């Protein structure tokens, strides 16, 4: 397969860090496995520095790792690194990359001294840092000190605009953004075309390897196999940190849990007899892996959503909706192309609603939003109303309901508007239809969600 370097929005953040901090901090890029952290950081190093040195701690030899046990002599450290990697470093003009930093915490601890030295710039990449940094390196009994000389940014799978860029389309999303800001409906024909394009993103997802496989083959079974390999990699991480298998089981159950239409992730339905307080470690692993997005239930839907979180009530989404689709059909050796074709043409009606809910969660997180939702009993008390996502906005909240069906009913968001009108800045219904207004409710197609 052709190796492609995809355009990513995080590149601008790397440029900002270099200009603003100028070596006064190390940059830590956190994200799930296989989202392209190492690739974009190395591309940045090639383009923006005269030379760079990349240490991948997942494969670094022992003699390189041992250099970070004692950093009292930085001259010797830098000389040894240059000899080991055959790279000439230039003060003020070179970057050193610590890739997979979670594999060797002593290197992260050394960042304090390296940054203070100011000879070179440093970028670290890693995943599961909060979990793995609590583990001590083998043959070393010192406590790891997390450096304060770090600037942290989070990286996510390719968002929809980045996906369009990968397909050679840089025009669509700016035009869509203009339609949203000016509230100009694209019309039914154009909306159908834009939704068909968007459904391709649902199926392929934003993992660069999956996008690359699609561009190379246009074969969804090949794309699906790439995603299955990534899921296997996630499982290996989960089992390393949690040999009981509970973390993996909770992850694989995400599609079924969303499909159950329950008001929260029911851990007892996945691991019999379990309760949230007994699964602190597995849930922490899922959260910190960034392979999942967590929506917290806010008991009081107001601007201070985080102050009213119910720790026992939450929903889990996959960090990448392409991964979600593959998990949903995990029971086969590969997801049959017929299923992909039906989803692409919007002909498969069963269970697709939660694919759309997952992708909206993904798009909101990619824009820097934390996820909250709210449920409350209906007037009869026989079921719950539910607003899928709440977002703080200018001292109030934006309320979002996701609806994949063609039905014009939206009882939950209507009831929410009636009950909490003084707290709402703007209510939204995200669906597959054209842009329109229904009273105070703004209804918009899925591909416009990033502009909320």
C-alpha distance (Angstrom), angle and dihedral (degrees) to the residues before:
residue distance angle dihedral
X1 . . .
X2 3.79 . .
X3 3.79 113.5 .
X4 3.78 109.4 -130.5
X5 3.77 129.5 -169.5
X6 3.78 105.0 -144.2
X7 3.78 123.4 -150.4
X8 3.81 108.5 -109.6
X9 3.80 130.5 -171.7
X10 3.79 92.1 -135.4
X11 3.82 88.5 71.6
X12 3.81 89.0 78.2
X13 3.80 90.0 53.4
X14 3.80 89.2 53.3
X15 3.80 89.3 52.4
X16 3.80 90.9 48.5
X17 3.79 91.3 51.6
X18 3.79 92.7 50.2
X19 3.80 92.8 49.4
X20 3.81 98.3 40.9
X21 3.81 101.6 39.7
X22 3.81 100.1 28.6
X23 3.78 93.7 -165.0
X24 3.82 97.5 -39.6
X25 3.80 90.1 114.4
X26 3.77 138.0 25.6
X27 3.79 114.6 -122.6
X28 3.80 116.9 -127.0
X29 3.81 115.0 -159.5
X30 3.80 110.6 -163.1
X31 3.78 125.9 -170.7
X32 3.77 147.3 123.1
X33 3.79 121.2 -69.1
X34 3.80 118.2 -80.2
X35 3.80 98.4 15.0
X36 3.81 93.4 119.4
X37 3.82 103.6 -97.1
X38 3.79 96.3 138.0
X39 3.80 93.7 43.2
X40 3.79 97.1 52.6
X41 3.82 93.7 42.2
X42 3.80 91.6 51.9
X43 3.79 90.8 46.7
X44 3.81 88.3 51.9
X45 3.81 89.9 50.3
X46 3.81 92.0 51.4
X47 3.79 93.5 48.8
X48 3.79 103.0 38.1
X49 3.83 105.7 35.7
X50 3.78 135.4 53.7
X51 3.82 90.4 -128.6
X52 3.78 138.9 -4.7
X53 3.79 139.6 -167.4
X54 3.79 121.3 -147.8
X55 3.80 121.1 -160.7
X56 3.81 112.6 -169.4
X57 3.79 103.0 -162.1
X58 3.80 91.8 -164.5
X59 3.83 88.1 70.9
X60 3.82 104.4 15.0
X61 3.83 113.0 131.6
X62 3.77 121.0 -113.0
X63 3.79 93.6 -107.1
X64 3.81 90.2 59.5
X65 3.80 94.2 46.8
X66 3.79 91.1 48.2
X67 3.80 90.5 58.5
X68 3.82 88.0 73.6
X69 3.80 95.4 56.6
X70 3.80 90.0 80.8
X71 3.81 118.9 23.9
X72 3.80 96.8 168.0
X73 3.82 90.1 111.1
X74 3.81 106.5 49.8
X75 3.80 93.2 172.2
X76 3.80 89.3 62.5
X77 3.82 91.5 43.6
X78 3.80 93.7 54.1
X79 3.80 92.8 43.6
X80 3.79 91.7 51.3
X81 3.80 92.9 47.8
X82 3.79 92.4 50.7
X83 3.80 91.3 49.2
X84 3.82 93.4 47.1
X85 3.83 94.0 48.9
X86 3.81 100.5 30.7
X87 3.79 92.4 -126.0
X88 3.80 128.4 134.8
X89 3.81 111.3 -139.8
X90 3.81 120.2 -153.8
X91 3.81 119.7 -156.4
X92 3.79 111.1 -111.2
X93 3.79 92.2 3.9
X94 3.82 104.8 64.9
X95 3.78 135.0 77.1
X96 3.79 127.2 -149.8
X97 3.83 115.2 -155.6
X98 3.79 121.3 -156.6
X99 3.80 101.6 -160.7
X100 3.83 120.5 -166.1
X101 3.80 88.4 8.7
X102 3.81 91.3 176.4
X103 3.81 87.9 71.8
X104 3.82 92.1 66.0
X105 3.84 113.7 25.5
X106 3.81 93.4 -179.4
X107 3.81 88.7 71.6
X108 3.79 90.3 55.7
X109 3.79 90.5 49.0
X110 3.84 88.5 53.7
X111 3.81 90.7 59.3
X112 3.82 90.4 86.4
X113 3.81 91.3 63.0
X114 3.79 95.8 36.8
X115 3.80 93.6 54.1
X116 3.78 91.9 45.8
X117 3.82 88.7 55.0
X118 3.86 89.0 58.0
X119 3.79 95.6 -160.7
X120 3.78 96.4 120.2
X121 3.80 141.7 12.1
X122 3.81 121.7 -109.2
X123 3.80 135.7 -153.0
X124 3.81 123.5 -177.4
X125 3.79 124.8 -164.1
X126 3.77 126.3 -167.4
X127 3.77 151.7 133.0
X128 3.80 133.8 -137.2
X129 3.80 87.7 22.4
X130 3.78 95.9 152.8
X131 3.80 91.2 55.1
X132 3.78 102.4 36.3
X133 3.79 96.6 41.7
X134 3.79 88.2 64.2
X135 3.80 88.7 64.0
X136 3.78 117.2 85.6
X137 3.79 120.9 -129.1
X138 3.77 115.5 -101.4
X139 3.80 114.9 -93.6
X140 3.80 91.0 16.2
X141 3.79 124.3 95.6
X142 3.78 99.5 -174.9
X143 3.77 121.8 114.2
X144 3.79 114.8 -110.9
X145 3.80 113.2 -119.7
X146 3.80 113.0 -151.1
X147 3.82 107.1 -136.0
X148 3.78 119.8 -120.5
X149 3.81 89.4 -153.1
X150 3.80 91.9 85.1
X151 3.77 132.5 107.4
X152 3.81 109.4 -156.6
X153 3.78 129.0 -152.4
X154 3.78 129.5 172.9
X155 3.77 123.8 -132.8
X156 3.80 125.4 -158.7
X157 3.80 137.3 -172.0
X158 3.79 115.5 -73.6
X159 3.78 109.8 -66.3
X160 3.78 121.3 -137.0
X161 3.79 95.0 -90.5
X162 3.81 91.2 49.7
X163 3.81 87.8 49.7
X164 3.81 89.8 53.3
X165 3.81 89.1 49.6
X166 3.81 89.6 53.2
X167 3.81 88.6 54.6
X168 3.81 90.0 52.6
X169 3.80 95.3 -103.1
X170 3.81 115.5 126.3
X171 3.82 96.0 152.9
X172 3.80 105.8 63.0
X173 3.80 103.3 68.6
X174 3.84 97.0 47.1
X175 3.82 87.7 51.1
X176 3.80 90.9 47.8
X177 3.81 89.3 49.6
X178 3.81 89.8 53.7
X179 3.81 90.9 50.0
X180 3.80 89.5 52.4
X181 3.81 96.7 46.0
X182 3.81 92.6 46.2
X183 3.81 92.3 37.2
X184 3.79 92.4 -127.9
X185 3.83 113.4 157.0
X186 3.81 113.1 -132.6
X187 3.83 91.1 -142.9
X188 3.79 128.3 -114.5
X189 3.80 97.7 -79.4
X190 3.79 95.6 49.8
X191 3.80 91.2 41.5
X192 3.81 90.8 54.9
X193 3.80 89.5 51.9
X194 3.82 92.4 47.3
X195 3.80 91.5 47.9
X196 3.81 91.1 49.8
X197 3.81 88.7 52.8
X198 3.80 90.3 47.4
X199 3.81 93.3 52.0
X200 3.80 88.3 59.7
X201 3.80 87.0 61.7
X202 3.82 89.7 51.8
X203 3.79 90.3 57.1
X204 3.79 101.8 39.4
X205 3.79 97.1 34.0
X206 3.77 127.9 -166.6
X207 3.80 103.6 -70.8
X208 3.82 104.6 121.5
X209 3.81 94.0 -137.3
X210 3.81 90.6 54.0
X211 3.81 91.8 47.5
X212 3.79 89.7 48.2
X213 3.82 91.0 51.2
X214 3.80 90.5 50.8
X215 3.80 93.0 50.5
X216 3.80 91.2 47.8
X217 3.80 99.3 45.6
X218 3.83 111.5 9.9
X219 3.82 81.2 -143.9
X220 3.80 113.9 131.7
X221 3.80 92.7 -161.3
X222 3.81 88.6 60.3
X223 3.81 89.9 47.9
X224 3.79 89.9 49.1
X225 3.80 92.0 52.1
X226 3.80 90.7 53.4
X227 3.80 89.7 52.4
X228 3.81 91.1 48.5
X229 3.79 89.4 53.2
X230 3.81 89.3 52.9
X231 3.80 91.2 49.7
X232 3.81 89.0 50.9
X233 3.80 87.9 53.2
X234 3.79 90.8 51.2
X235 3.79 89.8 49.3
X236 3.80 90.5 52.4
X237 3.81 89.4 54.1
X238 3.79 91.5 46.8
X239 3.81 93.4 50.1
X240 3.80 91.8 46.8
X241 3.80 90.1 57.3
X242 3.80 97.3 32.7
X243 3.83 113.5 27.0
X244 3.82 90.1 -179.7
X245 3.81 88.2 77.8
X246 3.80 92.8 -131.3
X247 3.80 93.7 121.0
X248 3.79 91.8 53.0
X249 3.80 92.2 47.0
X250 3.80 91.8 51.2
X251 3.81 90.1 49.9
X252 3.80 95.2 48.9
X253 3.80 91.3 48.7
X254 3.82 94.7 59.6
X255 3.85 96.2 98.9
X256 3.81 93.0 45.9
X257 3.79 91.8 47.4
X258 3.80 92.7 51.8
X259 3.79 90.2 45.2
X260 3.81 90.9 54.0
X261 3.81 89.4 71.1
X262 3.80 90.1 -136.0
X263 3.80 119.5 154.4
X264 3.81 91.3 -121.9
X265 3.80 142.8 14.5
X266 3.81 103.3 -80.0
X267 3.79 103.6 -146.4
X268 3.81 91.7 -178.5
X269 3.80 89.3 62.4
X270 3.80 90.5 57.6
X271 3.80 101.8 36.4
X272 3.78 108.2 28.0
X273 3.77 115.0 -122.0
X274 3.79 94.7 6.0
X275 3.77 127.4 132.0
X276 3.78 130.3 -165.0
X277 3.80 94.1 -103.5
X278 3.82 89.8 56.5
X279 3.80 93.0 53.1
X280 3.79 100.5 54.3
X281 3.80 94.1 126.5
X282 3.84 98.7 46.8
X283 3.81 91.6 45.6
X284 3.81 91.0 48.1
X285 3.80 89.9 51.8
X286 3.81 91.5 51.0
X287 3.78 92.1 48.4
X288 3.80 95.9 46.0
X289 3.81 94.2 43.4
X290 3.82 87.4 66.3
X291 3.80 85.9 -143.6
X292 3.80 83.8 115.2
X293 3.79 136.9 45.5
X294 3.80 116.6 -143.4
X295 3.80 124.0 -148.0
X296 3.80 112.4 -160.0
X297 3.79 122.1 -148.7
X298 3.80 110.2 -121.4
X299 3.79 110.8 -155.7
X300 3.82 91.9 -160.5
X301 3.81 112.5 42.2
X302 3.78 100.9 -147.7
X303 3.80 137.1 114.7
X304 3.82 89.5 -76.9
X305 3.79 94.5 63.1
X306 3.81 94.2 150.5
X307 3.81 92.0 57.1
X308 3.79 92.3 61.8
X309 3.80 102.6 45.3
X310 3.80 118.3 143.9
X311 3.84 104.0 -140.8
X312 3.81 92.2 -157.0
X313 3.78 94.8 52.8
X314 3.80 120.9 67.2
X315 3.79 143.6 122.6
X316 3.79 128.2 -129.7
X317 3.79 124.2 -143.5
X318 3.79 129.5 -179.1
X319 3.79 113.4 -104.2
X320 3.81 88.4 -131.2
X321 3.79 122.4 38.9
X322 3.80 92.5 -151.3
X323 3.80 86.8 60.4
X324 3.83 88.4 47.3
X325 3.82 91.6 56.4
X326 3.80 91.7 50.6
X327 3.81 91.8 47.3
X328 3.81 89.6 50.6
X329 3.82 89.8 60.0
X330 3.79 97.2 34.6
X331 3.80 93.1 128.0
X332 3.84 92.1 81.2
X333 3.80 127.8 65.5
X334 3.79 87.0 -114.2
X335 3.76 134.5 -3.2
X336 3.79 106.7 -93.3
X337 3.80 113.5 -115.2
X338 3.82 88.3 -128.3
X339 3.81 89.1 67.0
X340 3.78 91.0 49.7
X341 3.80 91.3 48.2
X342 3.79 92.0 50.9
X343 3.79 92.7 47.9
X344 3.79 90.7 48.0
X345 3.81 91.5 52.0
X346 3.83 91.9 41.8
X347 3.82 89.5 -119.2
X348 3.81 97.2 122.8
X349 3.80 105.0 82.3
X350 3.81 102.0 170.1
X351 3.79 115.9 97.2
X352 3.81 96.4 -13.9
X353 3.80 94.5 117.0
X354 3.76 91.9 78.7
X355 3.79 92.0 50.2
X356 3.79 87.0 62.2
X357 3.80 92.6 45.4
X358 3.80 88.9 51.9
X359 3.81 93.5 50.6
X360 3.81 92.5 49.6
X361 3.81 88.7 52.4
X362 3.80 88.8 50.1
X363 3.81 93.2 49.5
X364 3.81 93.4 48.4
X365 3.81 92.3 49.6
X366 3.81 90.5 48.6
X367 3.82 88.6 59.3
X368 3.81 90.9 54.4
X369 3.81 99.2 -98.1
X370 3.79 124.8 140.5
X371 3.78 114.8 -136.3
X372 3.80 124.1 -116.6
X373 3.79 132.2 161.1
X374 3.80 137.5 -178.3
X375 3.80 135.6 -144.8
X376 3.79 131.2 -175.3
X377 3.83 135.3 168.2
X378 3.78 121.4 -86.9
X379 3.80 119.2 -119.1
X380 3.80 90.9 -93.7
X381 3.82 91.5 45.6
X382 3.82 92.5 -135.8
X383 3.82 94.4 115.2
X384 3.79 141.6 0.4
X385 3.74 134.5 -97.5
X386 3.79 111.7 -135.5
X387 3.79 133.5 -165.0
X388 3.78 106.7 -159.7
X389 3.80 100.9 -147.3
X390 3.80 136.6 12.7
X391 3.80 122.5 -167.2
X392 3.82 127.1 -171.4
X393 3.81 108.7 -119.7
X394 3.83 127.4 176.3
X395 3.78 95.2 -33.0
X396 3.79 92.0 -43.4
X397 3.81 134.5 64.3
X398 3.77 138.0 -100.9
X399 3.82 111.0 -138.9
X400 3.80 120.2 -151.8
X401 3.78 131.2 -166.5
X402 3.81 119.2 -172.8
X403 3.79 117.6 -148.8
X404 3.78 123.6 176.7
X405 3.81 98.8 176.2
X406 3.80 125.9 84.8
X407 3.81 91.8 -117.9
X408 3.80 115.3 122.1
X409 3.82 91.8 -148.1
X410 3.81 116.9 109.7
X411 3.79 104.4 165.6
X412 3.80 98.0 160.5
X413 3.79 98.1 54.7
X414 3.82 90.2 42.1
X415 3.81 90.8 53.6
X416 3.81 90.7 45.7
X417 3.81 91.7 52.4
X418 3.80 90.2 50.1
X419 3.82 94.3 48.1
X420 3.81 100.9 39.6
X421 3.81 105.0 24.5
X422 3.82 94.0 134.5
X423 3.81 91.2 57.0
X424 3.80 98.3 47.8
X425 3.78 124.1 92.5
X426 3.80 94.2 -179.2
X427 3.82 134.2 -10.2
X428 3.82 118.7 -149.1
X429 3.77 136.1 -166.1
X430 3.81 112.2 -159.1
X431 3.80 112.8 -159.4
X432 3.79 142.7 138.6
X433 3.78 96.4 -92.5
X434 3.79 132.6 91.0
X435 3.78 125.4 -74.8
X436 3.81 113.0 -79.2
X437 3.80 144.6 141.9
X438 3.80 126.4 -119.6
X439 3.78 104.6 -170.6
X440 3.81 106.3 -61.0
X441 3.81 90.8 -17.6
X442 3.80 115.9 102.7
X443 3.80 112.1 -150.4
X444 3.80 116.7 -161.2
X445 3.81 137.9 168.2
X446 3.79 120.8 -102.8
X447 3.78 96.2 -105.2
X448 3.82 89.5 63.2
X449 3.82 94.7 56.8
X450 3.86 94.3 98.4
X451 3.81 89.6 63.4
X452 3.81 96.3 60.2
